[in-house]
Amino acid sequence: MPGMGGSPGTGNPTVVAAFHSALLRQLLLIGLVVVVAAVAWNLLRTVQYRRAVAAGAAPLALVDGRPSVPEPAGRRLLRIGFGVLWIFDGLLQLQSGMVLGMPATVLRPGASSSPDWVRHLVGVGANIWSDHPVQAAAATVWIQVGIGVLLIVAPRGRWSRVAGLVSLGWALVVWVFGEALGGIFAPGLTWAFGAPGAVLFYGLAGGLVAMPERAWAGRRAGRFLTLGMGVFFIGMAVLQAWPGRGFWQGGSRGTLVGMVISMARTSQPGFLAGWLSSFASFDAAHGWGVNLFLVIALAAIGVALCTGRSRVIVPATAATAVLCLAAWVLVEDLGVFGGVGTDPNSMLPMLAVVAAGTVALVRPATAAQPAVAPLPVAAGDGAAWWERLAPGYAARVLAAGACLVVILVGAVPMTAAATNPNADPIVSEAVDGTPNLVDTPAPGFTLTDQRGAAVPLSSLRGKAVAMTFLDPVCTSDCPLIAQDFLRADQQLGQSGRTVFVAVVANPIYRSVAATQAFDREEGLSHVGNWLFLTGSVAELTKVWNAYGVQVQISPAGAMVDHPDVADLIGPRGRLREVLDADPGTGSAAGSSFSSLLAQQMRTVLGA
């Protein structure tokens, strides 16, 4: 009679409810920060106004100073465009399927065709997410929304450059752990499927925003961007044309055909699925011609962008828009469907970078001026810095500060989760259900421990007891449960107040020698507060019946079938909780159960 076990589905209500609860708590904190920032801005305005009036100055002294030169158009396009994209990506993270679906349906599949070292690297991030799904999912929402809003509300100066750097840093984290380095080491790398990773363009945009504004003076930034993207497109054309990679094939073997068909099967509006199916059929019939068109189009766009001539680059940018939008719809399927779409894929950010380069080339910025002009105050040169601060600039500073708090609301819990080797208890609750709370006297018994000494349950009064039933010759769940008990003991660090007990659940192999052999195998021999109790068949049967444990001899060997449960007994000898102790599938569920057990033992101790 094994426990419930298994793996929680992506829509597991326990985890989804915990995710929504965490978002709500964090939203309340963010709302408080916004209110504080608004109050601070109003207080500043009030104090400045009163000081100005007291000094005999006109209220016009409080007019916001403006830079004499507007923000470079190309930089503004990058900043606002990628700010909107980050916010949209953050909102996509609100999908319920993200909480548990990210590792299994996004992270690991994305690295499946990459080399072992890339899969190992991605596995680190996937394991962190699997062990702490609620913290990771909520953190991703706030980090990305915070970055997006920060980019939008901080147009100039130091805060704007900070926004760019934060965007660059987070983009690199996502590129490495979330996109498997964009698949650049995978054999099927192609522009049409999103190479070299959508978020790499987010990082590029962040780096460009972080540059000093003087770098945007003249046409230098525009030439740099268009030339860089031109070389990129030429490289993608060569990659697309490379023989032996399946892109010149039509029919069912065609690489592009397979990708489009898989996208058509994603849950989405019917008309989009119809478009994809039609394009897949067309490519199957004309695979060579479709790939030839892609190669020529990519190469032509690349060469045009490398010319540095506005008359050539502007129509090339228009052609890039058409090509990217076609690939976005007919190949990448917009990238947002299926319940675990994390972003709109690579075509929109790629197009945004090309467009920004073109705008910077066509509408060059003049020499940069100071980002913020000081507020003219009639109170004289002795005015404090906060009296000279322009209200508009103060509002942007406070808004930027609030955005950083939003980012930290996500980043701090994620950092804590990444450094915590123990999985969150919510994973175990999702697999095995929440603890069953009871409050009855624990049935008494006297059994023999692994050292041959008689141990009455009453002798453990004054301590919290976690008791389970293990088969000493089991090679499947029982060793895992024993290790969960050991990890819980290590987490608690209160061996003087807790006891971890296992009762033999095998009527055949029940000797003290068998319990000692199990302890040696599992490294439990020297754990002072660990007891593995046994007795006669009659004594064990009495305990099994008292605690509702049904033991059945397996027809295929010496092991027995029995439920995987943990009974928690309080210091006063009362049974307080019954937990399903099935280790589930994978390390996350087991480690999560040890965390849940330690958490509930603390509750029992404090009751």
GUDOTOR-946104 format. One record per residue (C-alpha): residue number from 1; residue in one letter; x, y, z. Coordinates in steps of 0.05 Angstrom, whole numbers, always signed. Layout:
! residues N
DODREN     n   res       px       py       pz
DODREN   NUM     A        X        Y        Z
...
END
This chain:
! residues 607
DODREN     n   res       px       py       pz
DODREN     1     M       +0       +0       +0
DODREN     2     P      +46      +55      -23
DODREN     3     G      +31     +128       -9
DODREN     4     M       +2     +176      -59
DODREN     5     G      +69     +198      -86
DODREN     6     G      +82     +216     -158
DODREN     7     S      +96     +285     -185
DODREN     8     P      +50     +344     -179
DODREN     9     G      +17     +367     -244
DODREN    10     T      +32     +436     -271
DODREN    11     G      -36     +460     -247
DODREN    12     N      -31     +430     -177
DODREN    13     P      -81     +472     -136
DODREN    14     T      -38     +470      -73
DODREN    15     V      +22     +501     -107
DODREN    16     V      -19     +549     -150
DODREN    17     A      -55     +574      -88
DODREN    18     A      +11     +584      -52
DODREN    19     F      +38     +622     -113
DODREN    20     H      -22     +669     -114
DODREN    21     S      -17     +679      -39
DODREN    22     A      +57     +697      -45
DODREN    23     L      +43     +746     -102
DODREN    24     L      -12     +779      -60
DODREN    25     R      +33     +788       +0
DODREN    26     Q      +89     +817      -42
DODREN    27     L      +40     +862      -79
DODREN    28     L      +17     +891      -12
DODREN    29     L      +90     +905       +5
DODREN    30     I     +101     +938      -62
DODREN    31     G      +38     +979      -53
DODREN    32     L      +64    +1003      +13
DODREN    33     V     +129    +1024      -20
DODREN    34     V      +91    +1062      -74
DODREN    35     V      +50    +1098      -21
DODREN    36     V     +112    +1118      +18
DODREN    37     A     +145    +1144      -46
DODREN    38     A      +83    +1185      -63
DODREN    39     V      +80    +1214       +7
DODREN    40     A     +154    +1231       +5
DODREN    41     W     +146    +1267      -61
DODREN    42     N      +87    +1307      -36
DODREN    43     L     +124    +1326      +28
DODREN    44     L     +183    +1349      -14
DODREN    45     R     +138    +1391      -58
DODREN    46     T     +104    +1422       +3
DODREN    47     V     +169    +1439      +38
DODREN    48     Q     +199    +1469      -25
DODREN    49     Y     +137    +1510      -38
DODREN    50     R     +135    +1538      +33
DODREN    51     R     +210    +1555      +32
DODREN    52     A     +203    +1589      -35
DODREN    53     V     +143    +1630      -11
DODREN    54     A     +179    +1648      +54
DODREN    55     A     +238    +1673      +14
DODREN    56     G     +193    +1716      -28
DODREN    57     A     +201    +1675      -91
DODREN    58     A     +145    +1662     -140
DODREN    59     P     +117    +1591     -142
DODREN    60     L     +145    +1587     -213
DODREN    61     A     +212    +1573     -180
DODREN    62     L     +188    +1502     -171
DODREN    63     V     +182    +1489     -245
DODREN    64     D     +222    +1426     -264
DODREN    65     G     +288    +1439     -299
DODREN    66     R     +295    +1403     -365
DODREN    67     P     +356    +1380     -404
DODREN    68     S     +370    +1427     -461
DODREN    69     V     +377    +1368     -509
DODREN    70     P     +325    +1312     -513
DODREN    71     E     +343    +1239     -503
DODREN    72     P     +373    +1207     -565
DODREN    73     A     +316    +1176     -605
DODREN    74     G     +351    +1109     -615
DODREN    75     R     +365    +1103     -540
DODREN    76     R     +293    +1122     -523
DODREN    77     L     +267    +1068     -571
DODREN    78     L     +310    +1015     -537
DODREN    79     R     +293    +1038     -467
DODREN    80     I     +218    +1042     -475
DODREN    81     G     +212     +983     -523
DODREN    82     F     +250     +935     -479
DODREN    83     G     +216     +964     -417
DODREN    84     V     +149     +943     -447
DODREN    85     L     +177     +875     -466
DODREN    86     W     +204     +862     -395
DODREN    87     I     +136     +880     -366
DODREN    88     F     +100     +835     -415
DODREN    89     D     +148     +778     -398
DODREN    90     G     +135     +789     -325
DODREN    91     L      +60     +785     -336
DODREN    92     L      +69     +720     -374
DODREN    93     Q     +102     +691     -312
DODREN    94     L      +35     +699     -277
DODREN    95     Q       +8     +638     -315
DODREN    96     S       -9     +582     -266
DODREN    97     G      +29     +531     -308
DODREN    98     M      +94     +569     -297
DODREN    99     V     +101     +549     -223
DODREN   100     L     +112     +475     -234
DODREN   101     G     +117     +472     -310
DODREN   102     M     +179     +515     -320
DODREN   103     P     +233     +462     -305
DODREN   104     A     +201     +403     -342
DODREN   105     T     +170     +439     -402
DODREN   106     V     +217     +498     -413
DODREN   107     L     +285     +494     -380
DODREN   108     R     +306     +421     -389
DODREN   109     P     +275     +411     -459
DODREN   110     G     +310     +475     -482
DODREN   111     A     +378     +445     -464
DODREN   112     S     +363     +373     -485
DODREN   113     S     +404     +376     -550
DODREN   114     S     +461     +417     -520
DODREN   115     P     +527     +387     -495
DODREN   116     D     +530     +355     -425
DODREN   117     W     +562     +416     -393
DODREN   118     V     +506     +461     -417
DODREN   119     R     +453     +411     -393
DODREN   120     H     +488     +409     -325
DODREN   121     L     +489     +485     -321
DODREN   122     V     +415     +490     -339
DODREN   123     G     +401     +433     -290
DODREN   124     V     +427     +476     -233
DODREN   125     G     +375     +529     -248
DODREN   126     A     +321     +476     -261
DODREN   127     N     +335     +443     -194
DODREN   128     I     +330     +509     -157
DODREN   129     W     +263     +523     -190
DODREN   130     S     +238     +451     -176
DODREN   131     D     +259     +456     -103
DODREN   132     H     +229     +526      -93
DODREN   133     P     +175     +535     -146
DODREN   134     V     +133     +587     -110
DODREN   135     Q     +192     +632      -93
DODREN   136     A     +223     +625     -162
DODREN   137     A     +159     +638     -200
DODREN   138     A     +139     +699     -158
DODREN   139     A     +210     +726     -160
DODREN   140     T     +212     +723     -236
DODREN   141     V     +147     +763     -240
DODREN   142     W     +172     +820     -197
DODREN   143     I     +243     +823     -224
DODREN   144     Q     +219     +829     -296
DODREN   145     V     +162     +877     -282
DODREN   146     G     +209     +919     -238
DODREN   147     I     +263     +922     -292
DODREN   148     G     +211     +941     -345
DODREN   149     V     +181     +998     -304
DODREN   150     L     +250    +1022     -282
DODREN   151     L     +271    +1028     -355
DODREN   152     I     +209    +1068     -371
DODREN   153     V     +208    +1116     -312
DODREN   154     A     +283    +1132     -313
DODREN   155     P     +297    +1166     -380
DODREN   156     R     +362    +1201     -364
DODREN   157     G     +422    +1202     -319
DODREN   158     R     +449    +1154     -267
DODREN   159     W     +383    +1118     -253
DODREN   160     S     +373    +1104     -326
DODREN   161     R     +443    +1073     -332
DODREN   162     V     +429    +1031     -270
DODREN   163     A     +366    +1006     -304
DODREN   164     G     +406     +986     -364
DODREN   165     L     +457     +949     -322
DODREN   166     V     +403     +912     -283
DODREN   167     S     +370     +893     -348
DODREN   168     L     +436     +867     -375
DODREN   169     G     +451     +827     -312
DODREN   170     W     +383     +793     -308
DODREN   171     A     +383     +779     -383
DODREN   172     L     +449     +742     -377
DODREN   173     V     +422     +700     -319
DODREN   174     V     +361     +681     -360
DODREN   175     W     +403     +669     -423
DODREN   176     V     +448     +620     -386
DODREN   177     F     +399     +583     -342
DODREN   178     G     +333     +594     -378
DODREN   179     E     +353     +591     -451
DODREN   180     A     +413     +543     -447
DODREN   181     L     +458     +599     -476
DODREN   182     G     +408     +608     -532
DODREN   183     G     +421     +539     -559
DODREN   184     I     +486     +563     -592
DODREN   185     F     +520     +497     -576
DODREN   186     A     +461     +455     -600
DODREN   187     P     +464     +423     -670
DODREN   188     G     +398     +453     -694
DODREN   189     L     +418     +526     -684
DODREN   190     T     +380     +572     -733
DODREN   191     W     +355     +642     -737
DODREN   192     A     +284     +618     -752
DODREN   193     F     +279     +582     -685
DODREN   194     G     +304     +641     -644
DODREN   195     A     +380     +636     -644
DODREN   196     P     +420     +662     -607
DODREN   197     G     +365     +669     -554
DODREN   198     A     +313     +723     -547
DODREN   199     V     +338     +748     -480
DODREN   200     L     +407     +761     -508
DODREN   201     F     +377     +820     -545
DODREN   202     Y     +348     +845     -479
DODREN   203     G     +418     +843     -450
DODREN   204     L     +446     +880     -511
DODREN   205     A     +393     +934     -504
DODREN   206     G     +408     +940     -430
DODREN   207     G     +482     +948     -443
DODREN   208     L     +468    +1002     -495
DODREN   209     V     +422    +1040     -447
DODREN   210     A     +476    +1035     -393
DODREN   211     M     +526    +1071     -438
DODREN   212     P     +540    +1145     -424
DODREN   213     E     +496    +1190     -467
DODREN   214     R     +557    +1219     -501
DODREN   215     A     +565    +1152     -535
DODREN   216     W     +500    +1166     -572
DODREN   217     A     +524    +1233     -599
DODREN   218     G     +527    +1235     -675
DODREN   219     R     +517    +1173     -717
DODREN   220     R     +568    +1128     -681
DODREN   221     A     +517    +1087     -642
DODREN   222     G     +473    +1079     -703
DODREN   223     R     +532    +1055     -746
DODREN   224     F     +554    +1007     -691
DODREN   225     L     +486     +976     -683
DODREN   226     T     +469     +969     -756
DODREN   227     L     +538     +941     -772
DODREN   228     G     +534     +892     -715
DODREN   229     M     +465     +868     -734
DODREN   230     G     +486     +864     -807
DODREN   231     V     +544     +817     -789
DODREN   232     F     +495     +777     -747
DODREN   233     F     +446     +769     -804
DODREN   234     I     +501     +747     -852
DODREN   235     G     +524     +696     -801
DODREN   236     M     +453     +670     -793
DODREN   237     A     +448     +664     -870
DODREN   238     V     +511     +622     -872
DODREN   239     L     +484     +578     -816
DODREN   240     Q     +418     +571     -851
DODREN   241     A     +452     +550     -916
DODREN   242     W     +499     +500     -884
DODREN   243     P     +486     +431     -914
DODREN   244     G     +468     +369     -874
DODREN   245     R     +426     +405     -822
DODREN   246     G     +357     +388     -850
DODREN   247     F     +336     +458     -872
DODREN   248     W     +341     +443     -947
DODREN   249     Q     +294     +384     -939
DODREN   250     G     +219     +384     -947
DODREN   251     G     +172     +329     -929
DODREN   252     S     +165     +301     -859
DODREN   253     R     +240     +300     -848
DODREN   254     G     +249     +374     -857
DODREN   255     T     +275     +408     -794
DODREN   256     L     +232     +470     -805
DODREN   257     V     +171     +428     -820
DODREN   258     G     +179     +390     -755
DODREN   259     M     +185     +455     -715
DODREN   260     V     +124     +486     -746
DODREN   261     I      +81     +424     -737
DODREN   262     S     +100     +421     -663
DODREN   263     M      +81     +494     -655
DODREN   264     A      +14     +481     -690
DODREN   265     R       -2     +429     -636
DODREN   266     T       +5     +481     -580
DODREN   267     S      -59     +504     -547
DODREN   268     Q      -77     +568     -583
DODREN   269     P     -131     +603     -625
DODREN   270     G     -155     +560     -682
DODREN   271     F     -138     +609     -738
DODREN   272     L      -64     +611     -716
DODREN   273     A      -61     +535     -715
DODREN   274     G      -90     +536     -785
DODREN   275     W      -38     +585     -810
DODREN   276     L      +18     +543     -781
DODREN   277     S      -10     +478     -811
DODREN   278     S      -16     +511     -879
DODREN   279     F      +56     +537     -876
DODREN   280     A      +80     +468     -853
DODREN   281     S      +46     +437     -914
DODREN   282     F      +76     +489     -960
DODREN   283     D     +146     +479     -931
DODREN   284     A     +139     +403     -936
DODREN   285     A     +125     +411    -1010
DODREN   286     H     +176     +466    -1024
DODREN   287     G     +228     +458     -970
DODREN   288     W     +288     +474    -1015
DODREN   289     G     +255     +537    -1041
DODREN   290     V     +234     +562     -973
DODREN   291     N     +304     +554     -945
DODREN   292     L     +334     +588    -1006
DODREN   293     F     +289     +647     -995
DODREN   294     L     +310     +651     -922
DODREN   295     V     +383     +648     -939
DODREN   296     I     +378     +702     -992
DODREN   297     A     +334     +747     -948
DODREN   298     L     +380     +742     -888
DODREN   299     A     +443     +753     -929
DODREN   300     A     +413     +812     -967
DODREN   301     I     +389     +846     -902
DODREN   302     G     +457     +834     -870
DODREN   303     V     +495     +864     -928
DODREN   304     A     +448     +924     -931
DODREN   305     L     +456     +938     -856
DODREN   306     C     +532     +935     -863
DODREN   307     T     +534     +990     -916
DODREN   308     G     +525    +1046     -866
DODREN   309     R     +482    +1085     -916
DODREN   310     S     +415    +1110     -892
DODREN   311     R     +383    +1104     -961
DODREN   312     V     +399    +1029     -961
DODREN   313     I     +389    +1015     -887
DODREN   314     V     +319    +1045     -881
DODREN   315     P     +287     +998     -932
DODREN   316     A     +329     +940     -904
DODREN   317     T     +299     +954     -836
DODREN   318     A     +229     +952     -867
DODREN   319     A     +247     +885     -899
DODREN   320     T     +273     +861     -832
DODREN   321     A     +206     +878     -800
DODREN   322     V     +168     +839     -853
DODREN   323     L     +214     +778     -848
DODREN   324     C     +215     +779     -771
DODREN   325     L     +140     +786     -765
DODREN   326     A     +128     +729     -815
DODREN   327     A     +176     +683     -777
DODREN   328     W     +146     +705     -710
DODREN   329     V      +77     +683     -732
DODREN   330     L      +90     +624     -779
DODREN   331     V     +150     +591     -744
DODREN   332     E     +154     +616     -672
DODREN   333     D      +79     +617     -663
DODREN   334     L      +83     +684     -626
DODREN   335     G     +119     +647     -569
DODREN   336     V      +66     +661     -516
DODREN   337     F      +17     +603     -520
DODREN   338     G      +15     +536     -485
DODREN   339     G      +12     +561     -414
DODREN   340     V      +87     +565     -406
DODREN   341     G     +106     +617     -458
DODREN   342     T     +158     +660     -423
DODREN   343     D     +167     +715     -476
DODREN   344     P     +147     +732     -547
DODREN   345     N     +210     +698     -571
DODREN   346     S     +267     +729     -610
DODREN   347     M     +237     +765     -669
DODREN   348     L     +208     +826     -634
DODREN   349     P     +270     +842     -592
DODREN   350     M     +314     +830     -652
DODREN   351     L     +272     +878     -694
DODREN   352     A     +273     +929     -637
DODREN   353     V     +350     +929     -637
DODREN   354     V     +353     +937     -713
DODREN   355     A     +301     +993     -711
DODREN   356     A     +339    +1029     -656
DODREN   357     G     +403    +1027     -696
DODREN   358     T     +367    +1055     -757
DODREN   359     V     +335    +1111     -717
DODREN   360     A     +401    +1129     -685
DODREN   361     L     +432    +1132     -754
DODREN   362     V     +377    +1172     -787
DODREN   363     R     +363    +1218     -728
DODREN   364     P     +431    +1229     -696
DODREN   365     A     +434    +1262     -627
DODREN   366     T     +473    +1325     -614
DODREN   367     A     +525    +1331     -559
DODREN   368     A     +496    +1308     -493
DODREN   369     Q     +481    +1359     -438
DODREN   370     P     +473    +1347     -363
DODREN   371     A     +414    +1300     -353
DODREN   372     V     +380    +1344     -301
DODREN   373     A     +383    +1418     -292
DODREN   374     P     +381    +1443     -220
DODREN   375     L     +319    +1477     -195
DODREN   376     P     +325    +1553     -192
DODREN   377     V     +310    +1573     -121
DODREN   378     A     +303    +1644      -97
DODREN   379     A     +326    +1625      -27
DODREN   380     G     +398    +1637      -46
DODREN   381     D     +460    +1596      -54
DODREN   382     G     +454    +1568      +17
DODREN   383     A     +394    +1524       +0
DODREN   384     A     +400    +1450      +15
DODREN   385     W     +406    +1401      -42
DODREN   386     W     +336    +1374      -30
DODREN   387     E     +310    +1446      -36
DODREN   388     R     +343    +1454     -103
DODREN   389     L     +316    +1387     -129
DODREN   390     A     +267    +1395     -186
DODREN   391     P     +200    +1363     -169
DODREN   392     G     +197    +1325     -235
DODREN   393     Y     +266    +1297     -224
DODREN   394     A     +249    +1280     -152
DODREN   395     A     +188    +1242     -176
DODREN   396     R     +230    +1202     -225
DODREN   397     V     +282    +1187     -171
DODREN   398     L     +229    +1163     -123
DODREN   399     A     +196    +1121     -178
DODREN   400     A     +263    +1090     -196
DODREN   401     G     +276    +1075     -123
DODREN   402     A     +208    +1042     -117
DODREN   403     C     +224    +1000     -179
DODREN   404     L     +289     +976     -147
DODREN   405     V     +249     +955      -86
DODREN   406     V     +202     +916     -132
DODREN   407     I     +263     +881     -163
DODREN   408     L     +290     +866      -93
DODREN   409     V     +223     +837      -72
DODREN   410     G     +236     +784     -124
DODREN   411     A     +311     +779     -121
DODREN   412     V     +320     +771      -46
DODREN   413     P     +274     +710      -39
DODREN   414     M     +303     +679     -102
DODREN   415     T     +374     +688      -75
DODREN   416     A     +354     +657       -9
DODREN   417     A     +321     +599      -45
DODREN   418     A     +382     +588      -89
DODREN   419     T     +427     +581      -29
DODREN   420     N     +379     +536      +10
DODREN   421     P     +395     +462       -2
DODREN   422     N     +328     +440      +26
DODREN   423     A     +268     +441      -20
DODREN   424     D     +206     +480       +0
DODREN   425     P     +154     +440      +39
DODREN   426     I     +101     +460      -12
DODREN   427     V     +129     +409      -61
DODREN   428     S     +116     +352      -12
DODREN   429     E      +47     +378       +2
DODREN   430     A      +33     +381      -72
DODREN   431     V      +55     +308      -80
DODREN   432     D      +26     +277      -17
DODREN   433     G      -26     +326       +8
DODREN   434     T      -26     +371      +69
DODREN   435     P      -14     +342     +139
DODREN   436     N      -73     +309     +173
DODREN   437     L      -83     +344     +239
DODREN   438     V     -106     +302     +298
DODREN   439     D     -105     +306     +374
DODREN   440     T     -112     +238     +407
DODREN   441     P      -70     +199     +456
DODREN   442     A      -15     +162     +420
DODREN   443     P      -26      +86     +428
DODREN   444     G      +28      +60     +475
DODREN   445     F      +75       +2     +462
DODREN   446     T     +142      -27     +483
DODREN   447     L     +191      -52     +430
DODREN   448     T     +265      -67     +424
DODREN   449     D     +314      -16     +393
DODREN   450     Q     +373      -31     +347
DODREN   451     R     +418      -38     +407
DODREN   452     G     +375      -92     +439
DODREN   453     A     +345      -47     +493
DODREN   454     A     +271      -45     +510
DODREN   455     V     +239      +22     +493
DODREN   456     P     +169      +39     +518
DODREN   457     L     +137      +97     +480
DODREN   458     S     +122     +129     +547
DODREN   459     S     +198     +137     +558
DODREN   460     L     +199     +188     +502
DODREN   461     R     +151     +236     +538
DODREN   462     G     +177     +307     +539
DODREN   463     K     +203     +302     +468
DODREN   464     A     +172     +310     +399
DODREN   465     V     +171     +242     +364
DODREN   466     A     +169     +230     +289
DODREN   467     M     +151     +157     +277
DODREN   468     T     +148     +119     +211
DODREN   469     F     +146      +45     +190
DODREN   470     L     +204      +17     +150
DODREN   471     D     +223      -50     +120
DODREN   472     P     +296      -64     +137
DODREN   473     V     +308     -102      +72
DODREN   474     C     +271      -52      +28
DODREN   475     T     +311      -22      -29
DODREN   476     S     +261      +30      -56
DODREN   477     D     +222      +79      -13
DODREN   478     C     +245      +60      +57
DODREN   479     P     +318      +82      +49
DODREN   480     L     +294     +148      +20
DODREN   481     I     +247     +160      +78
DODREN   482     A     +302     +144     +128
DODREN   483     Q     +346     +197      +94
DODREN   484     D     +289     +246      +97
DODREN   485     F     +284     +234     +172
DODREN   486     L     +360     +245     +178
DODREN   487     R     +357     +310     +138
DODREN   488     A     +299     +335     +181
DODREN   489     D     +339     +320     +243
DODREN   490     Q     +398     +359     +215
DODREN   491     Q     +352     +418     +198
DODREN   492     L     +323     +419     +268
DODREN   493     G     +389     +413     +305
DODREN   494     Q     +350     +398     +369
DODREN   495     S     +370     +325     +383
DODREN   496     G     +357     +336     +457
DODREN   497     R     +283     +352     +444
DODREN   498     T     +266     +307     +385
DODREN   499     V     +267     +233     +371
DODREN   500     F     +261     +200     +303
DODREN   501     V     +232     +130     +306
DODREN   502     A     +222      +75     +255
DODREN   503     V     +182      +12     +270
DODREN   504     V     +198      -51     +231
DODREN   505     A     +144      -65     +178
DODREN   506     N     +166     -135     +157
DODREN   507     P     +142     -197     +195
DODREN   508     I     +198     -239     +165
DODREN   509     Y     +261     -195     +170
DODREN   510     R     +251     -165     +238
DODREN   511     S     +313     -183     +277
DODREN   512     V     +358     -133     +313
DODREN   513     A     +413     -153     +264
DODREN   514     A     +369     -133     +206
DODREN   515     T     +356      -64     +237
DODREN   516     Q     +430      -55     +251
DODREN   517     A     +448      -73     +179
DODREN   518     F     +397      -22     +153
DODREN   519     D     +426      +32     +199
DODREN   520     R     +497      +18     +175
DODREN   521     E     +475      +21     +103
DODREN   522     E     +440      +88     +112
DODREN   523     G     +491     +121     +157
DODREN   524     L     +445     +122     +218
DODREN   525     S     +486      +80     +266
DODREN   526     H     +516     +140     +302
DODREN   527     V     +453     +184     +304
DODREN   528     G     +437     +190     +377
DODREN   529     N     +364     +207     +371
DODREN   530     W     +347     +153     +319
DODREN   531     L     +311      +89     +341
DODREN   532     F     +295      +30     +296
DODREN   533     L     +247      -12     +337
DODREN   534     T     +228      -85     +328
DODREN   535     G     +196     -142     +367
DODREN   536     S     +157     -206     +359
DODREN   537     V     +106     -213     +304
DODREN   538     A      +51     -206     +356
DODREN   539     E      +82     -142     +385
DODREN   540     L      +93     -111     +317
DODREN   541     T      +23     -130     +293
DODREN   542     K       -7      -96     +353
DODREN   543     V      +31      -31     +337
DODREN   544     W      +13      -36     +263
DODREN   545     N      -61      -43     +279
DODREN   546     A      -59      +13     +331
DODREN   547     Y      -31      +62     +280
DODREN   548     G      -72      +38     +220
DODREN   549     V      -13       +7     +182
DODREN   550     Q      -30      -52     +137
DODREN   551     V      +30      -96     +122
DODREN   552     Q      +26     -146      +64
DODREN   553     I      +81     -193      +42
DODREN   554     S     +100     -181      -30
DODREN   555     P      +90     -244      -74
DODREN   556     A     +155     -229     -112
DODREN   557     G     +206     -228      -56
DODREN   558     A     +225     -212      +16
DODREN   559     M     +200     -139      +14
DODREN   560     V     +131     -121      +39
DODREN   561     D      +78      -71      +19
DODREN   562     H      +61      -19      +72
DODREN   563     P      +39      +54      +73
DODREN   564     D      +91     +109      +74
DODREN   565     V      +68     +152     +133
DODREN   566     A      +98     +193     +188
DODREN   567     D      +62     +202     +255
DODREN   568     L      +82     +262     +297
DODREN   569     I      +73     +254     +372
DODREN   570     G      +77     +314     +418
DODREN   571     P     +118     +320     +483
DODREN   572     R      +55     +302     +523
DODREN   573     G      +46     +237     +487
DODREN   574     R      -11     +258     +441
DODREN   575     L      -14     +242     +367
DODREN   576     R      -16     +310     +333
DODREN   577     E       -5     +299     +258
DODREN   578     V       -3     +245     +206
DODREN   579     L      +38     +259     +143
DODREN   580     D      +41     +220      +79
DODREN   581     A     +116     +204      +74
DODREN   582     D     +118     +178       +3
DODREN   583     P     +184     +204      -26
DODREN   584     G     +152     +216      -94
DODREN   585     T     +193     +218     -158
DODREN   586     G     +257     +258     -159
DODREN   587     S     +301     +291     -107
DODREN   588     A     +257     +353      -99
DODREN   589     A     +199     +314      -68
DODREN   590     G     +244     +278      -19
DODREN   591     S     +282     +339       +3
DODREN   592     S     +216     +376       +7
DODREN   593     F     +188     +324      +54
DODREN   594     S     +247     +331     +101
DODREN   595     S     +233     +406     +103
DODREN   596     L     +160     +394     +115
DODREN   597     L     +176     +344     +170
DODREN   598     A     +223     +392     +205
DODREN   599     Q     +172     +448     +199
DODREN   600     Q     +117     +406     +229
DODREN   601     M     +163     +381     +284
DODREN   602     R     +175     +453     +305
DODREN   603     T     +100     +463     +308
DODREN   604     V      +91     +400     +351
DODREN   605     L     +147     +424     +397
DODREN   606     G     +113     +491     +406
DODREN   607     A      +43     +464     +416
END
